[in-house]
Amino acid sequence: MSPAAAAALITDVMPGIQGSRDDRQMTSTLLSLVTKGAVAIYPGSAAGYRGFDLSRADCVSIGQLIASDPRREADAAGMCTLVIMPRVYTDRAGLQLCRSESALLDVLLRASERIGLPVFDFGQMQAALKDWRQGYAWLRGFEDACNAEYQALHATVPAGVGARMLGGAAMIASWLTAFIYTAAVGQIALALVISLPLLFAATFAVAISPRQAFTAQGEAYADQVGGLMRYMEDFSEFGDRGVFDTVLWGRYMVYAAAFGISDKLMEQMERAYPQLADPEWANVHTSNDSLVYWSARRRATRARGGAFGMHGMHAGGSFGSMVSNSFSSVGSTIRGAMPQSSSSGGHSGSRRSGGGGFKGHSGGSGGGRGGAR
C-alpha cells in the first residue's frame, strides 16, 4: 500500500487524525522518494551548501559540518534543501516508484526546471511556484494519482443512499405541510409543531447518514493501518528490538508521516534506543538511512542544546515533522496560483467535502512488521 493510500485510509479509519490529508499525503510521499533514492533532503538552506556536490555527499560528513558551525546549525533549524538525485535522469524505471510517487517527482522536476538547478530549498521552491499558473495541473495529477491508488484498494462502497432519499422526501413533505398549514389553512401553530420538527429531523438524518462503508477487504486494510499506527505510537510491550534496523525505521517514518504521528514515532525510537543521544553512535548505526540519521542528529543536538534540535512546535520534533512544516506551504502556494475557474472544482475519489462521513469501523489489533508498507 502506498503512503498516499495509507494516509487516505487512516483518515477514514480515524477521522480526527492530526494534519490535513493533502499535507500528509504530500509529506509521506516525499519521504518515500527519499527512502527510494529519487531525492535527498538535507537540513538548511541551499545557499549554505554552495560548493558542495550534494548528489554525492553522505549524511555523516554533512552532519559534522553543520555541528561544527553555529551559523550552519541555526540555518539547518529552519529550512530544508532538496536534491534531485542523478538516477532520476538516468534510471527512473529502476526506482520502482508507485503512481503517486512518480506524480510528485514530476512536480519536483518541474520546480527544478523553473529554478534552473537540481538542488533547491523549500523557500526557493515556494518562490518559484508562487506565480506558476500551470502548477495546479501537475498538483492535480498528484492528487488524482493518490485517489486512484486509494480506489484501487476497493476498500469502500457507497452507503446510506436509502436513508438520504427518505430524509430528502421527509424534507420535501415538511415544506409542503408547512405551506398547507400556513397559506391554505392559516394555522401557523400547526406548522411550528408538526412541520418544523419534521424538517429538523429530516435534515439531521441526511447530515449524519454515512456516505461510505468499508468492504470486507477494506476492513482488513483498516485493521492493518490502524494496527501499524498503534504499534508505532506505543510498542513498549514488544520484544523484537534487536540490532537497530535503519531501513525498517526509515519506512516507519514514511508511514508515520502518512498517519500524522512523526513526533510520536520519534519518541518511541528514543525510548527504544536511548543511545541515539550519542552523535558517534548515530554516525555508525544510522548513516545508511538519511531520515533516521537526521532524526537521530536532532535528538543528539537537542541533548546538548543546539539550535538544530530546537526547531519546531516543541523541542526535539522529528525530522519528518520538520520536513512537513517546511513542505506543507508548497502545496498551498501552488493552489494559491490556480486560476479561479480551476480552483472552484472539487477533488474526486475519496476526497469528500461535508456531510455524513464513514460507517463505523470495528478496529483491530494488527500491525507491527506486518502493517502497511
Secondary structure, DSSP 8 states (H G I E B T S, - for coil): --HHHHHHHHHHHSTT-SS-HHHHHHHHHHHHHHHTTSEEEEES-GGGGTT--TTT--HHHHHHHHHT-HHHHHHHTT-EEEEE-THHHH-SGGG---HHHHHHHHHHHHHHHHHTSSEEEHHHHHHHHTT-TTHHHHHHHHHHHHHHHHHHTT-EEE--HHHHHHHHHHHHHHHHHHHIIIIIS--HHHIIIIIHHHHHHHHHHHHHS-SEEE-HHHHHHHHHHHHHHHHHH--TT-----S--HHHHHHHHHHHHHHT-HHHHHHHHHHH-GGGG-HHHHHHHSTTSHHHHHHHHHHHHHHTT-GGGG-SSSTT--HHHHHHHHHHHHHHHHHHTS-HHHHTS---TT---SS--B---------GGGS--
